[in-house]
Amino acid sequence: MSDDYRDPSGNTEAFRAFVRSDEAPAPTAPPAPAANRTPLLIGGAVIAVVVIVVLVFALTR
């Protein structure tokens, strides 16, 4: 008795196309530009100046 059902997973070309599409490398995010650190550096400098001013003010009294 012949089987009229054809299993698509038995098709080698379809399997290879499926594997190729899954193995495609995911796009990577570009590295963050250095400009994103600028506000952090400015904030750190401001905090350092404030701490120094407070220490100088506290030690001179």
LINKA-V633045 format. One record per backbone hydrogen bond with DSSP energy under -1.0 kcal/mol. CO is the residue of the C=O (numbers start at 1). NH is the residue of the N-H. If there is no record, write none. Layout:
co = {CO | CO}
nh = {NH | NH}
This chain:
co = {7 | 8 | 11 | 12 | 13 | 14 | 15 | 16 | 17 | 18 | 19 | 33 | 34 | 37 | 38 | 39 | 40 | 41 | 42 | 43 | 44 | 45 | 46 | 47 | 48 | 49 | 50 | 51 | 52 | 53 | 54 | 55 | 56}
nh = {10 | 11 | 15 | 16 | 17 | 18 | 19 | 20 | 21 | 22 | 23 | 36 | 37 | 41 | 42 | 43 | 44 | 45 | 46 | 47 | 48 | 49 | 50 | 51 | 52 | 53 | 54 | 55 | 56 | 57 | 58 | 59 | 60}
